[in-house]
Amino acid sequence: AIAATILFPIAGILGNCGWRMPFWMYALSLILALGVVLFTWEPEPDASAASKNRASWAGFPWGHVMGVCGLTIVGAILFYVFALELSIAFTETGVTKPSTIGLLTAMATLGVPVGTIFFRALAGYSIGLLLTLEFVLIGGGFYLASHATDFRALMCAVMVNQLGSGMMLPTLLNWVMRPLRYVQRGRGTGFWMAAFNIGQFCCVLVLSALTRQTGGKLIPSLATLSYVAFAVAVGAL
């Protein structure tokens, strides 16, 4: 989340040079690939440890994991709305310069790392209470954003939304891991990450369907997402 906050304004500056330029950001993956080659290795196998710790599907809490993953898909759809489409929302409020949009996006999405820090302080509370608070913040941000008439109001709304989003992700991940034995945690994490990425894929499809109902405008369609978030909050409570 912190990296995204740094990279958004850089992408905005590149955007001033043409719509193709921000795609050069993907060149960062070449640096990561070099790091993988230089700094990772395959550990030596330990036959006795492998035999002792080999995971079995027996006793795997399928109901719990699949339930949390289902909610994670919904949460990921809501999480990625502003991560993917905030530039369009700013454009609808009259901000069109890419570098300005990048800077405003970075400022607005600071709520995600701040929310993660808040989660650390609130982690002792029940999952239900945490999810209620988080989805109220997410839904409240969407509702305020759907009524925003300028970029300042939109930024305030997004900050509220992103604060809840930053708290939601570690809450869901901790929830899915709680009943898992040590040898099951890799599988549980894998299921959760798959669900989160499915939600990212579905986000654009959901937004496309909603904006068709609002004349192609993103901001008015956010009210529907707020109702979804509030419904989840009630269910969590």
C-alpha positions in Angstrom: 0.0 0.0 0.0 2.8 2.4 0.8 4.5 1.5 -2.6 1.3 2.4 -4.4 1.1 5.7 -2.6 4.6 6.5 -3.9 4.0 5.1 -7.5 0.7 6.9 -8.1 2.2 10.3 -8.5 5.1 8.9 -10.6 2.6 7.4 -12.9 0.7 10.7 -13.1 3.9 12.5 -14.1 4.5 9.9 -16.8 0.9 10.3 -17.9 1.6 14.0 -18.8 4.0 12.6 -21.4 1.3 10.6 -23.1 -1.1 7.8 -22.2 1.4 5.1 -23.1 4.1 6.3 -20.8 2.6 5.0 -17.4 3.0 1.5 -18.7 6.7 1.8 -18.3 6.0 1.4 -14.6 5.8 -2.4 -15.4 9.6 -2.3 -16.0 9.9 -2.4 -12.2 9.2 -6.2 -12.6 12.6 -6.5 -14.3 14.3 -5.2 -11.1 12.2 -7.7 -9.0 13.2 -10.5 -11.4 16.9 -9.7 -11.0 16.4 -9.7 -7.2 14.8 -13.2 -7.4 17.8 -14.5 -9.4 20.4 -12.9 -7.0 18.8 -13.4 -3.6 16.6 -16.5 -3.5 17.6 -20.1 -3.4 16.1 -23.6 -3.1 16.4 -24.9 0.5 17.9 -28.3 1.0 15.2 -31.0 1.6 14.9 -32.5 5.0 13.4 -36.0 4.6 12.5 -36.4 8.2 10.9 -33.0 8.6 9.0 -33.5 5.3 7.6 -36.8 6.5 6.6 -35.3 9.9 5.0 -32.1 8.5 3.4 -33.4 5.4 -0.1 -31.8 5.3 -3.2 -33.9 4.9 -6.6 -32.6 3.8 -8.1 -34.5 6.7 -9.6 -32.1 9.2 -9.3 -29.1 6.8 -12.0 -26.6 7.8 -13.5 -26.3 4.3 -16.7 -24.5 5.5 -14.8 -21.9 7.4 -12.2 -21.2 4.7 -14.7 -21.1 1.8 -17.0 -18.8 3.8 -14.3 -16.3 4.5 -13.1 -16.6 0.9 -16.6 -15.8 -0.3 -16.7 -12.7 1.8 -13.1 -11.8 0.7 -14.3 -11.8 -3.0 -16.9 -9.2 -2.0 -14.4 -7.2 0.1 -11.9 -7.3 -2.8 -14.4 -5.9 -5.2 -15.1 -3.0 -2.9 -11.4 -2.6 -2.1 -10.3 -2.2 -5.8 -13.0 0.3 -6.8 -10.9 3.3 -6.0 -7.5 1.5 -6.6 -8.5 1.0 -10.2 -11.0 3.7 -11.0 -10.3 6.7 -8.8 -8.7 8.6 -11.7 -12.0 8.4 -13.6 -13.8 9.7 -10.5 -11.5 12.7 -10.3 -12.0 13.4 -14.0 -15.8 13.5 -13.4 -15.2 16.2 -10.8 -13.2 18.3 -13.3 -9.6 17.3 -12.6 -8.1 16.2 -15.8 -4.3 16.7 -15.6 -2.6 13.3 -15.1 0.1 14.5 -12.7 -2.6 16.2 -10.5 -4.7 13.0 -10.5 -1.7 10.9 -9.5 -0.9 13.2 -6.6 -4.5 13.4 -5.4 -4.8 9.6 -5.7 -1.7 9.1 -3.6 -3.0 11.4 -0.9 -6.5 9.8 -0.9 -5.2 6.2 -0.7 -2.9 6.9 2.3 -5.9 5.6 4.3 -4.9 2.0 3.4 -1.6 1.9 5.3 -3.1 4.0 8.1 -6.0 1.5 8.4 -3.5 -1.4 8.6 -1.8 0.4 11.5 -5.2 0.9 13.2 -5.9 -2.8 12.8 -2.8 -3.6 14.9 -4.3 -1.5 17.7 -7.8 -3.0 17.4 -6.8 -6.6 16.7 -7.9 -7.8 20.1 -11.6 -7.1 19.4 -13.9 -9.7 17.9 -13.9 -10.4 14.2 -17.6 -9.5 13.9 -17.1 -6.1 15.6 -14.1 -5.3 13.4 -15.8 -6.2 10.2 -18.8 -4.1 11.2 -16.7 -1.1 11.8 -14.7 -1.7 8.6 -17.6 -2.1 6.2 -19.4 0.9 7.8 -16.3 3.0 6.9 -16.1 1.5 3.4 -19.8 2.0 2.8 -19.8 5.5 4.3 -16.9 6.4 2.0 -18.8 5.2 -1.0 -22.0 7.0 0.0 -20.2 10.3 0.5 -18.3 9.8 -2.7 -21.5 9.2 -4.6 -22.7 12.7 -3.6 -19.3 14.5 -4.1 -19.5 17.6 -6.3 -15.8 18.5 -6.3 -12.5 16.8 -5.9 -12.1 17.9 -2.3 -15.3 16.2 -1.2 -14.3 13.2 -3.2 -10.9 13.0 -1.5 -12.4 13.1 2.0 -14.9 10.4 1.1 -12.1 8.2 -0.4 -10.0 8.6 2.7 -12.8 7.3 4.9 -13.3 4.4 2.5 -9.6 3.5 2.3 -9.2 3.6 6.1 -11.9 0.9 6.3 -10.3 -1.0 3.4 -6.8 -1.0 5.1 -8.4 -2.5 8.2 -10.5 -5.1 6.3 -7.7 -7.0 4.6 -5.7 -8.1 7.6 -9.0 -8.8 9.5 -10.1 -11.2 6.8 -6.7 -12.9 6.5 -6.4 -13.3 10.3 -10.0 -14.7 10.3 -9.3 -17.4 7.7 -6.1 -18.5 9.4 -7.3 -18.8 13.0 -8.5 -22.4 13.0 -5.8 -23.7 10.7 -3.0 -26.0 11.9 0.5 -25.0 11.1 0.8 -27.4 8.2 -2.5 -26.1 6.7 -1.6 -22.4 6.7 0.0 -22.4 3.3 -3.1 -23.8 1.8 -5.4 -21.4 3.7 -3.3 -18.5 2.6 -3.4 -19.7 -1.0 -7.2 -20.0 -1.0 -7.5 -16.5 0.5 -5.1 -14.9 -2.0 -7.0 -16.7 -4.9 -10.3 -15.2 -3.6 -8.8 -11.8 -3.3 -7.5 -11.8 -6.9 -10.8 -13.2 -8.1 -12.4 -10.1 -6.5 -10.0 -7.8 -8.3 -10.9 -9.4 -11.6 -14.6 -9.1 -10.9 -14.4 -5.5 -9.7 -14.2 -4.0 -13.2 -17.0 -6.2 -14.4 -19.2 -5.0 -11.6 -18.4 -1.4 -12.2 -19.1 -1.7 -15.9 -22.5 -3.1 -15.1 -23.3 -0.4 -12.5 -22.1 2.5 -14.7 -24.3 1.4 -17.5 -27.2 2.1 -15.2 -26.0 5.6 -14.5 -25.2 6.9 -18.0 -21.6 5.8 -17.9 -20.8 7.9 -14.8 -18.8 6.3 -12.0 -19.6 8.6 -9.1 -23.4 8.1 -9.0 -22.9 4.3 -9.2 -21.0 4.3 -5.9 -24.2 4.6 -3.9 -25.1 1.0 -4.9 -21.8 -0.2 -3.6 -22.3 1.6 -0.3 -25.6 -0.4 0.2 -23.7 -3.6 -0.3 -21.0 -2.6 2.2 -23.7 -1.6 4.8 -25.5 -5.0 4.3 -22.2 -6.8 5.0 -21.7 -4.7 8.1 -25.2 -5.6 9.4 -24.5 -9.3 8.7 -21.1 -9.1 10.5 -22.8 -7.4 13.5 
